[in-house]
Amino acid sequence: MIELEGVPELVDPVMVAAFEGWNDAGDAASTAVAHLEREWKGEVFAALDAEDYYDFQVNRPQVWLDDGVRKVTWPTTRLSVVRVADSDGKGTPRDLVLVRGIEPSMRWRSFCNEVLGFAHELGVEMVVVLGALLGDTPHTRPVPVTGVTSDSDLARTMQLEESRYEGPTGIVGILQEACAHAGVPAVSLWASVPHYVSQPPNPKATLALLNRLEDLLGLRVPLGELPEDARAWQVGVDQLAAEDSEVEEYVQSLEEARDTAELPEASGEAIAKEFERYLRRRGGSPEAGPYRHEGGHRQGGGARQSEHQGGGETRDARGASGVPEGDETGGGRDHGTEQEPPEDDEA
């Protein structure tokens, strides 16, 4: 039985989740949620039992010293809550339930049921899962971020891609499918990370995910040093690419392909849309975020009901070799790819 003693009544709560592992290329997604926890001083109120979901030979516990006393941190998934203001800073604050952990090694259905149990008890109105995949995208261009849902109505009203993926999936796809069966609106945001520089961290992809989350929820996220970290990351990759003529030539070919694909988007409407996004993120937008309920305080543990169709996964992106990019790992992790992001959706 889930007990939430000490958790205040929440206002218009949205759950934002990310998991290290197959769906987290460059650690971009899990770092984004960690950034939200740090900047908004999230307070952890629950943690899933590590014994139920993790193989400790795959995800090792960490031993550390606290004033000379040895302690152990077990790999798990933790939930915290933060209260934030609208992008203009004038509206009613709302709450985010942040879920950050590691893709479980076993019992995925029970894992998702437990996460959804918390969502139900907290009156969560929507679940947003962040992910990152490896793709044929140049590091010199804006990071493509695609919003995906299995709910056709949600796809239409929030200008999202409707999922048509079939194939292997990670915990992001399973959680989104579980949300669909539970009647909880769910969206996944995917950042495309250059496959030739997949090692974490990737602050540029993290920043792109946070910018898209701002757009989706009508929030203003304090970015701290992240923009400067993203610029420094790109400069560093520029320098490495310049030292290898083959890599430099390959990056140029990706740039040409990307720019050619984007030519039709260089219209007044596209420019105006991007400017509106910028104003929203910086607090100058005349309108609130696209997903917000009036008077959405927590009510007796009931989750909002909605019909969903289809799965929550996305399409495979493949690299130049034709091998699924999820098989090209960086930093010892298996980063899967479940979608091929359309080039016209960027953060």
Backbone torsions as a table, in degrees:
resi	resn	phi	psi	omega
1	MET	NA	132.2	-179.0
2	ILE	-84.0	124.8	177.4
3	GLU	-117.8	129.8	-175.7
4	LEU	-119.9	45.5	177.8
5	GLU	-65.2	135.8	179.2
6	GLY	91.4	-9.2	177.2
7	VAL	-88.3	122.1	-177.7
8	PRO	-69.5	164.4	175.0
9	GLU	-65.0	130.5	-172.1
10	LEU	-94.9	152.9	180.0
11	VAL	-110.3	120.5	178.2
12	ASP	43.6	52.3	-171.8
13	PRO	-69.8	137.0	172.0
14	VAL	-122.5	135.2	177.9
15	MET	-93.4	128.1	177.1
16	VAL	-118.1	122.3	-172.7
17	ALA	-128.9	150.9	173.2
18	ALA	-153.9	148.0	-175.8
19	PHE	-134.2	131.1	175.2
20	GLU	-66.0	148.6	176.2
21	GLY	124.8	-136.5	-169.4
22	TRP	-60.6	-32.8	-176.6
23	ASN	-103.1	28.0	-171.4
24	ASP	-139.2	57.6	179.7
25	ALA	-58.3	132.8	-179.5
26	GLY	66.7	12.0	-175.5
27	ASP	56.3	23.6	-173.7
28	ALA	-65.5	-41.6	-175.3
29	ALA	-73.7	-49.3	-178.8
30	SER	-64.6	-33.7	177.3
31	THR	-67.3	-33.7	178.3
32	ALA	-63.2	-45.6	178.9
33	VAL	-67.7	-38.5	176.5
34	ALA	-60.8	-37.1	177.6
35	HIS	-63.0	-43.6	178.4
36	LEU	-62.3	-42.5	178.4
37	GLU	-60.2	-44.8	-176.4
38	ARG	-69.8	-47.0	-175.7
39	GLU	-69.6	-34.3	-178.5
40	TRP	-102.1	8.5	175.5
41	LYS	53.1	57.5	179.3
42	GLY	-64.5	141.1	179.3
43	GLU	-107.2	117.8	180.0
44	VAL	-68.6	127.9	179.4
45	PHE	-118.8	-7.8	179.7
46	ALA	-160.3	152.2	174.7
47	ALA	-142.1	138.6	178.7
48	LEU	-75.2	149.2	-178.9
49	ASP	-68.3	115.3	-176.7
50	ALA	-60.0	-33.0	-178.3
51	GLU	-61.2	-26.7	-174.4
52	ASP	-79.8	-24.1	-167.3
53	TYR	-130.5	-8.4	-172.2
54	TYR	-123.2	141.3	171.9
55	ASP	-92.3	112.3	-172.9
56	PHE	-74.3	-8.8	171.8
57	GLN	-83.0	-16.0	175.8
58	VAL	-95.3	-47.1	177.2
59	ASN	-114.1	95.8	-173.1
60	ARG	-73.0	140.3	170.7
61	PRO	-63.9	155.8	179.4
62	GLN	-111.0	133.2	176.9
63	VAL	-102.0	135.1	179.7
64	TRP	-145.4	165.5	-178.0
65	LEU	-107.0	132.1	176.5
66	ASP	-122.9	99.9	-175.1
67	ASP	53.6	44.2	177.3
68	GLY	83.2	-6.0	179.9
69	VAL	-98.2	125.3	-179.0
70	ARG	-75.2	131.8	178.2
71	LYS	-132.2	161.2	-177.5
72	VAL	-121.6	131.5	172.4
73	THR	-106.3	120.9	-177.4
74	TRP	-92.5	141.4	176.8
75	PRO	-65.7	128.6	-178.2
76	THR	-161.3	-169.6	175.9
77	THR	-121.8	128.9	-176.7
78	ARG	-118.0	150.0	178.8
79	LEU	-117.8	135.4	176.6
80	SER	-135.2	166.4	-179.4
81	VAL	-130.4	139.9	177.0
82	VAL	-134.4	149.7	176.0
83	ARG	-109.7	129.4	-174.4
84	VAL	-132.6	162.4	179.1
85	ALA	-99.0	164.1	174.0
86	ASP	-63.6	169.4	-178.3
87	SER	-61.9	-30.0	179.3
88	ASP	-88.6	-5.4	177.7
89	GLY	72.4	7.7	-175.3
90	LYS	-112.6	-19.2	-176.7
91	GLY	-80.9	-176.4	178.1
92	THR	-70.8	132.3	178.0
93	PRO	-60.7	157.7	174.7
94	ARG	-134.9	168.3	-175.9
95	ASP	-112.4	144.6	171.6
96	LEU	-115.8	133.2	171.8
97	VAL	-99.1	112.0	-175.6
98	LEU	-95.9	128.8	178.9
99	VAL	-118.2	117.8	-179.6
100	ARG	-134.6	128.9	-179.1
101	GLY	-167.7	-154.6	-178.1
102	ILE	-120.1	140.9	176.3
103	GLU	-53.9	125.3	-175.8
104	PRO	-65.8	152.8	179.2
105	SER	-85.2	-19.4	-173.4
106	MET	-157.7	166.8	172.8
107	ARG	54.3	52.0	-177.2
108	TRP	-63.8	-37.3	-179.7
109	ARG	-65.2	-43.0	177.0
110	SER	-65.1	-37.8	178.2
111	PHE	-58.9	-49.8	-179.4
112	CYS	-65.7	-38.3	177.6
113	ASN	-62.0	-37.6	-179.9
114	GLU	-69.3	-42.6	177.5
115	VAL	-61.8	-43.5	179.5
116	LEU	-68.6	-27.1	174.7
117	GLY	-62.0	-42.6	175.7
118	PHE	-64.3	-42.3	179.7
119	ALA	-59.8	-41.7	179.7
120	HIS	-64.1	-48.0	-177.5
121	GLU	-64.8	-30.7	-178.0
122	LEU	-89.8	-5.0	-179.9
123	GLY	72.0	31.9	-178.6
124	VAL	-61.0	132.3	-176.7
125	GLU	-91.5	-25.8	179.5
126	MET	-157.1	149.4	176.6
127	VAL	-113.6	128.2	175.6
128	VAL	-117.1	119.9	179.7
129	VAL	-108.8	129.8	179.8
130	LEU	-97.0	140.4	178.0
131	GLY	-144.5	166.0	176.7
132	ALA	-143.8	139.0	-178.1
133	LEU	-128.3	163.4	176.6
134	LEU	-92.6	134.0	-177.3
135	GLY	-150.7	175.3	179.2
136	ASP	-85.2	67.5	-179.6
137	THR	-123.5	133.7	-179.6
138	PRO	-75.9	142.5	-177.9
139	HIS	-69.9	-13.7	-176.8
140	THR	-85.3	-7.4	-177.8
141	ARG	-109.6	162.3	175.6
142	PRO	-54.6	143.7	-178.0
143	VAL	-73.9	121.6	176.3
144	PRO	-68.0	131.7	175.2
145	VAL	-126.3	124.2	-177.4
146	THR	-112.1	133.7	174.3
147	GLY	-97.9	129.2	-174.5
148	VAL	-129.6	141.1	174.8
149	THR	-146.4	157.9	175.6
150	SER	-98.9	3.7	179.6
151	ASP	-100.4	113.9	-176.3
152	SER	-62.8	-37.6	178.5
153	ASP	-65.6	-43.3	179.1
154	LEU	-64.9	-38.4	178.8
155	ALA	-61.3	-40.2	-178.0
156	ARG	-73.0	-46.2	-174.5
157	THR	-73.8	-28.5	-177.0
158	MET	-108.6	9.4	178.4
159	GLN	55.5	54.9	-179.5
160	LEU	-113.4	164.5	174.9
161	GLU	-83.7	133.8	176.7
162	GLU	-87.4	128.3	-173.7
163	SER	-67.4	134.8	173.6
164	ARG	-131.0	19.3	-174.7
165	TYR	-70.9	142.8	170.7
166	GLU	-135.3	129.0	179.9
167	GLY	143.9	-171.1	-179.5
168	PRO	-59.2	147.5	-178.4
169	THR	-139.2	167.6	176.7
170	GLY	-111.7	-168.6	-175.9
171	ILE	-66.1	-25.7	177.2
172	VAL	-62.3	-47.3	178.6
173	GLY	-65.5	-38.7	-179.4
174	ILE	-68.0	-41.0	179.2
175	LEU	-66.2	-39.4	179.1
176	GLN	-66.2	-38.7	177.1
177	GLU	-65.8	-38.8	177.6
178	ALA	-63.1	-39.4	176.8
179	CYS	-61.8	-42.2	-179.9
180	ALA	-60.0	-44.6	179.4
181	HIS	-67.7	-28.6	-179.1
182	ALA	-87.1	-3.1	-179.7
183	GLY	76.5	23.7	179.1
184	VAL	-104.0	120.8	177.6
185	PRO	-56.0	134.4	-176.3
186	ALA	-139.8	141.1	179.5
187	VAL	-134.0	142.5	170.2
188	SER	-119.1	137.2	177.3
189	LEU	-110.8	125.5	-175.0
190	TRP	-117.8	126.2	173.0
191	ALA	-99.6	139.2	178.5
192	SER	-96.5	117.9	-176.9
193	VAL	-101.2	134.3	178.2
194	PRO	-55.7	125.8	-175.2
195	HIS	-68.7	-20.5	-178.4
196	TYR	-84.8	-4.1	175.2
197	VAL	-141.4	67.3	-171.1
198	SER	-89.9	-10.9	-176.0
199	GLN	-67.0	138.5	175.7
200	PRO	-74.3	156.6	-1.0
201	PRO	-86.4	167.6	173.3
202	ASN	-132.8	82.4	-176.1
203	PRO	-62.9	-26.3	179.7
204	LYS	-66.9	-41.4	177.5
205	ALA	-69.8	-37.9	176.4
206	THR	-60.7	-44.3	179.3
207	LEU	-62.2	-41.0	-180.0
208	ALA	-63.6	-40.6	177.7
209	LEU	-63.3	-43.0	-179.9
210	LEU	-65.9	-38.8	177.4
211	ASN	-62.8	-41.0	179.6
212	ARG	-69.4	-35.5	176.6
213	LEU	-64.1	-38.7	174.9
214	GLU	-57.2	-47.4	-179.7
215	ASP	-62.0	-43.1	-175.4
216	LEU	-65.9	-42.5	-173.2
217	LEU	-103.5	-5.1	-179.7
218	GLY	69.0	38.2	-179.6
219	LEU	-113.0	162.5	172.2
220	ARG	-115.8	112.0	-176.9
221	VAL	-90.8	127.3	173.4
222	PRO	-68.1	120.0	-171.8
223	LEU	-90.9	-17.4	177.9
224	GLY	57.9	-130.6	-178.3
225	GLU	-90.2	5.0	-175.0
226	LEU	-60.8	-44.1	177.7
227	PRO	-58.6	-41.2	179.0
228	GLU	-67.6	-38.6	176.5
229	ASP	-62.3	-38.7	179.6
230	ALA	-65.5	-41.3	178.2
231	ARG	-65.3	-42.2	179.3
232	ALA	-64.4	-38.4	177.8
233	TRP	-61.3	-45.3	-178.6
234	GLN	-65.3	-40.9	177.4
235	VAL	-60.6	-42.0	179.6
236	GLY	-63.2	-42.3	178.9
237	VAL	-69.0	-37.0	175.4
238	ASP	-56.3	-45.3	-178.2
239	GLN	-65.2	-42.6	179.0
240	LEU	-64.5	-41.4	-179.9
241	ALA	-65.5	-36.5	-178.7
242	ALA	-66.6	-23.0	-179.5
243	GLU	-80.6	-10.7	-179.1
244	ASP	-129.2	110.7	-174.5
245	SER	-61.9	-34.7	179.8
246	GLU	-67.9	-42.4	178.1
247	VAL	-65.5	-42.5	180.0
248	GLU	-60.9	-41.9	179.2
249	GLU	-66.8	-38.8	179.3
250	TYR	-65.3	-42.1	178.5
251	VAL	-62.2	-40.6	178.6
252	GLN	-62.3	-38.0	178.4
253	SER	-66.6	-37.2	176.5
254	LEU	-66.5	-39.4	178.4
255	GLU	-62.1	-44.9	-179.5
256	GLU	-62.6	-43.3	179.2
257	ALA	-63.6	-42.1	-179.1
258	ARG	-66.1	-46.1	-177.8
259	ASP	-65.7	-38.9	178.4
260	THR	-63.7	-41.3	-179.7
261	ALA	-66.7	-27.0	-175.4
262	GLU	-92.0	-5.8	-177.7
263	LEU	-53.8	-44.3	179.0
264	PRO	-61.9	-20.2	-177.0
265	GLU	-85.0	-8.2	-178.3
266	ALA	-79.5	61.7	-178.3
267	SER	-115.2	166.6	177.8
268	GLY	-60.6	-36.9	-179.6
269	GLU	-65.3	-42.7	-180.0
270	ALA	-65.1	-41.5	179.5
271	ILE	-64.8	-41.4	179.3
272	ALA	-63.9	-39.1	179.5
273	LYS	-64.0	-42.7	179.6
274	GLU	-66.2	-36.3	178.7
275	PHE	-66.0	-38.5	176.5
276	GLU	-62.4	-40.1	177.0
277	ARG	-60.4	-44.0	-179.6
278	TYR	-60.8	-44.7	179.8
279	LEU	-62.7	-40.4	179.1
280	ARG	-61.0	-44.2	-177.3
281	ARG	-67.3	-29.2	-178.0
282	ARG	-100.1	10.0	172.7
283	GLY	86.5	14.9	-177.5
284	GLY	-108.2	10.4	-176.6
285	SER	-79.2	139.5	178.3
286	PRO	-78.7	-5.6	-176.8
287	GLU	-126.2	155.7	180.0
288	ALA	-80.1	176.2	-179.8
289	GLY	-65.2	160.3	-173.6
290	PRO	-73.8	-14.8	-179.5
291	TYR	-128.1	104.0	179.9
292	ARG	-160.5	130.9	177.3
293	HIS	-102.2	140.3	174.9
294	GLU	-75.8	138.0	177.2
295	GLY	60.9	37.7	-173.7
296	GLY	-88.3	47.7	177.1
297	HIS	-72.1	158.7	-178.6
298	ARG	-63.4	133.5	-179.2
299	GLN	-123.0	112.4	168.1
300	GLY	35.3	33.1	172.8
301	GLY	73.6	18.1	-179.6
302	GLY	-95.9	132.3	176.9
303	ALA	-89.5	147.2	179.2
304	ARG	-65.3	135.5	-176.4
305	GLN	-96.7	140.6	177.5
306	SER	-158.4	147.1	178.7
307	GLU	-83.0	138.0	178.7
308	HIS	-128.9	148.6	176.3
309	GLN	-129.1	143.3	171.5
310	GLY	82.1	-178.0	-175.2
311	GLY	-93.7	173.0	-178.2
312	GLY	-105.7	17.1	-178.0
313	GLU	-93.0	-178.7	-179.3
314	THR	-135.9	173.7	-172.0
315	ARG	-82.1	150.1	179.5
316	ASP	-65.9	138.6	168.4
317	ALA	-105.6	137.8	-178.3
318	ARG	-118.9	146.5	-179.3
319	GLY	-84.9	-172.7	-176.4
320	ALA	-63.8	-27.9	-179.3
321	SER	-79.4	-10.9	-177.2
322	GLY	85.6	-0.2	179.2
323	VAL	-88.2	136.0	177.1
324	PRO	-53.1	131.9	-174.9
325	GLU	-65.4	-17.7	176.6
326	GLY	-65.0	-15.8	179.9
327	ASP	-89.5	-8.5	177.4
328	GLU	-98.6	104.4	-172.8
329	THR	-97.6	157.3	175.5
330	GLY	-132.3	137.3	177.5
331	GLY	66.5	27.1	174.3
332	GLY	80.4	11.1	-178.8
333	ARG	-115.8	154.1	178.2
334	ASP	-96.3	100.3	-175.2
335	HIS	-97.3	107.1	-176.9
336	GLY	-81.0	163.3	175.6
337	THR	-128.1	129.2	-177.7
338	GLU	-121.0	9.3	-179.6
339	GLN	-157.5	159.4	174.7
340	GLU	-113.1	99.1	-170.2
341	PRO	-68.2	133.5	175.7
342	PRO	-65.8	140.0	-172.6
343	GLU	-69.2	-12.8	-173.8
344	ASP	-90.7	7.1	-177.0
345	ASP	-120.8	103.7	-176.5
346	GLU	-128.5	157.6	173.2
347	ALA	-108.6	NA	NA
